[in-house]
Amino acid sequence: ARLLINSSVGIGGILDPAKRLGLPRHVSDFGQTLAIAGAPSGPYLVLPLLGPSDVRDGLGLGVDAIFHPTFYLLGGADVIFFSGSSGLTERARHYEELKALQESSIDFYAALRSGFYQNRQAQIWDRRENRRPSSNRVKTAQITD
């Protein structure tokens, strides 16, 4: 709804009339779209410079990059620069927590993988709980109990 309103009434997205209409702003990516469509996540990956991901979100990152205007100006280098630098910033911001996790876990890699999947599920289903398949609701309830 925001896209349609801001693209038409908002003069191609220059203005933000959807905000005045009470439509909240949110950020999502193509990996989330694929998850809602039912695509499985696939194996856990750690992409160089880009950080943790899975196959579905890695493909989603590629689609997101193609639809970003700077992709055609910088030939994809913008994805590595912006995503890579934000990943490094996030890692630096959470250095103490990562160090504590590493010291307290038996299998640091498995702990990171589990944390990634839990965080990604929260990102995907935030604002969309009513669209979550019932099988996923049961799994989440079992994890959090």
One Martini backbone bead per residue (centre of mass of N, CA, C, O) as a GRO file, in nm:
protein
  145
    1ALA     BB    1   0.059   0.063  -0.021
    2ARG     BB    2   0.297   0.257   0.000
    3LEU     BB    3   0.396   0.230  -0.288
    4LEU     BB    4   0.145   0.331  -0.435
    5ILE     BB    5   0.113   0.605  -0.294
    6ASN     BB    6   0.409   0.719  -0.328
    7SER     BB    7   0.420   0.681  -0.644
    8SER     BB    8   0.175   0.866  -0.701
    9VAL     BB    9   0.115   1.096  -0.485
   10GLY     BB   10   0.446   1.110  -0.418
   11ILE     BB   11   0.608   1.152  -0.674
   12GLY     BB   12   0.786   0.879  -0.696
   13GLY     BB   13   0.880   0.908  -0.370
   14ILE     BB   14   0.943   1.200  -0.264
   15LEU     BB   15   0.697   1.163  -0.105
   16ASP     BB   16   0.500   1.080   0.222
   17PRO     BB   17   0.167   1.013   0.241
   18ALA     BB   18   0.147   0.743   0.404
   19LYS     BB   19   0.212   0.861   0.681
   20ARG     BB   20  -0.049   1.043   0.700
   21LEU     BB   21  -0.232   0.767   0.671
   22GLY     BB   22  -0.088   0.546   0.879
   23LEU     BB   23   0.150   0.400   0.733
   24PRO     BB   24   0.391   0.205   0.819
   25ARG     BB   25   0.722   0.175   0.833
   26HIS     BB   26   0.936  -0.067   0.659
   27VAL     BB   27   1.166  -0.345   0.650
   28SER     BB   28   1.250  -0.548   0.365
   29ASP     BB   29   1.312  -0.855   0.188
   30PHE     BB   30   1.334  -1.114  -0.040
   31GLY     BB   31   1.374  -1.337   0.170
   32GLN     BB   32   1.102  -1.285   0.310
   33THR     BB   33   0.926  -1.340   0.066
   34LEU     BB   34   1.017  -1.634   0.027
   35ALA     BB   35   0.926  -1.734   0.307
   36ILE     BB   36   0.621  -1.667   0.272
   37ALA     BB   37   0.607  -1.855   0.008
   38GLY     BB   38   0.783  -2.130   0.124
   39ALA     BB   39   1.080  -2.116   0.125
   40PRO     BB   40   1.349  -2.264   0.210
   41SER     BB   41   1.647  -2.190   0.367
   42GLY     BB   42   1.863  -2.382   0.410
   43PRO     BB   43   2.176  -2.358   0.452
   44TYR     BB   44   2.424  -2.241   0.635
   45LEU     BB   45   2.600  -1.928   0.589
   46VAL     BB   46   2.922  -1.763   0.531
   47LEU     BB   47   2.974  -1.463   0.394
   48PRO     BB   48   3.197  -1.285   0.261
   49LEU     BB   49   3.157  -0.969   0.423
   50LEU     BB   50   2.831  -1.039   0.487
   51GLY     BB   51   2.787  -1.298   0.647
   52PRO     BB   52   2.522  -1.437   0.766
   53SER     BB   53   2.327  -1.707   0.614
   54ASP     BB   54   2.131  -1.835   0.348
   55VAL     BB   55   2.022  -1.936   0.056
   56ARG     BB   56   1.766  -1.765   0.040
   57ASP     BB   57   1.905  -1.491   0.134
   58GLY     BB   58   2.124  -1.488  -0.081
   59LEU     BB   59   1.930  -1.463  -0.319
   60GLY     BB   60   1.786  -1.212  -0.210
   61LEU     BB   61   2.033  -1.029  -0.221
   62GLY     BB   62   2.060  -1.037  -0.529
   63VAL     BB   63   1.784  -0.913  -0.592
   64ASP     BB   64   1.819  -0.654  -0.431
   65ALA     BB   65   2.064  -0.552  -0.593
   66ILE     BB   66   1.927  -0.528  -0.875
   67PHE     BB   67   1.701  -0.313  -0.749
   68HIS     BB   68   1.934  -0.124  -0.705
   69PRO     BB   69   2.048   0.163  -0.846
   70THR     BB   70   2.367   0.131  -0.782
   71PHE     BB   71   2.428  -0.127  -0.941
   72TYR     BB   72   2.453   0.027  -1.227
   73LEU     BB   73   2.694   0.218  -1.133
   74LEU     BB   74   2.888  -0.013  -0.957
   75GLY     BB   75   2.852  -0.329  -1.025
   76GLY     BB   76   2.804  -0.444  -0.705
   77ALA     BB   77   3.000  -0.300  -0.500
   78ASP     BB   78   2.782  -0.185  -0.306
   79VAL     BB   79   2.711  -0.444  -0.157
   80ILE     BB   80   2.986  -0.490  -0.025
   81PHE     BB   81   3.016  -0.215   0.105
   82PHE     BB   82   2.746  -0.185   0.266
   83SER     BB   83   2.712  -0.474   0.385
   84GLY     BB   84   2.999  -0.517   0.490
   85SER     BB   85   3.014  -0.266   0.675
   86SER     BB   86   2.764  -0.338   0.849
   87GLY     BB   87   2.873  -0.611   0.949
   88LEU     BB   88   3.125  -0.497   1.092
   89THR     BB   89   2.972  -0.308   1.280
   90GLU     BB   90   2.804  -0.522   1.424
   91ARG     BB   91   3.040  -0.685   1.532
   92ALA     BB   92   3.165  -0.453   1.697
   93ARG     BB   93   2.911  -0.391   1.873
   94HIS     BB   94   2.908  -0.727   1.963
   95TYR     BB   95   3.178  -0.828   2.085
   96GLU     BB   96   3.119  -0.902   2.383
   97GLU     BB   97   2.891  -1.107   2.326
   98LEU     BB   98   3.060  -1.297   2.146
   99LYS     BB   99   3.275  -1.361   2.356
  100ALA     BB  100   3.080  -1.482   2.567
  101LEU     BB  101   2.969  -1.704   2.383
  102GLN     BB  102   3.239  -1.845   2.325
  103GLU     BB  103   3.307  -1.908   2.631
  104SER     BB  104   3.008  -2.061   2.693
  105SER     BB  105   3.037  -2.251   2.451
  106ILE     BB  106   3.085  -2.552   2.300
  107ASP     BB  107   2.950  -2.451   2.011
  108PHE     BB  108   2.987  -2.169   1.844
  109TYR     BB  109   2.870  -2.223   1.565
  110ALA     BB  110   2.592  -2.332   1.663
  111ALA     BB  111   2.516  -2.076   1.817
  112LEU     BB  112   2.519  -1.884   1.575
  113ARG     BB  113   2.316  -2.035   1.401
  114SER     BB  114   2.080  -2.025   1.599
  115GLY     BB  115   2.072  -1.717   1.626
  116PHE     BB  116   2.020  -1.657   1.331
  117TYR     BB  117   1.751  -1.814   1.296
  118GLN     BB  118   1.593  -1.668   1.518
  119ASN     BB  119   1.625  -1.381   1.407
  120ARG     BB  120   1.506  -1.434   1.124
  121GLN     BB  121   1.226  -1.524   1.214
  122ALA     BB  122   1.155  -1.257   1.350
  123GLN     BB  123   1.179  -1.082   1.094
  124ILE     BB  124   0.970  -1.229   0.916
  125TRP     BB  125   0.713  -1.237   1.141
  126ASP     BB  126   0.707  -0.956   1.174
  127ARG     BB  127   0.379  -0.838   1.118
  128ARG     BB  128   0.295  -1.174   1.030
  129GLU     BB  129   0.158  -1.381   1.226
  130ASN     BB  130  -0.113  -1.439   1.060
  131ARG     BB  131   0.075  -1.589   0.816
  132ARG     BB  132   0.164  -1.818   0.977
  133PRO     BB  133   0.214  -2.124   0.988
  134SER     BB  134   0.120  -2.356   1.217
  135SER     BB  135   0.391  -2.515   1.228
  136ASN     BB  136   0.564  -2.263   1.315
  137ARG     BB  137   0.422  -2.196   1.579
  138VAL     BB  138   0.496  -2.453   1.729
  139LYS     BB  139   0.805  -2.427   1.713
  140THR     BB  140   0.826  -2.154   1.859
  141ALA     BB  141   0.687  -2.242   2.122
  142GLN     BB  142   0.905  -2.460   2.191
  143ILE     BB  143   1.154  -2.274   2.205
  144THR     BB  144   1.040  -2.051   2.424
  145ASP     BB  145   0.964  -2.264   2.671
   0.00000   0.00000   0.00000
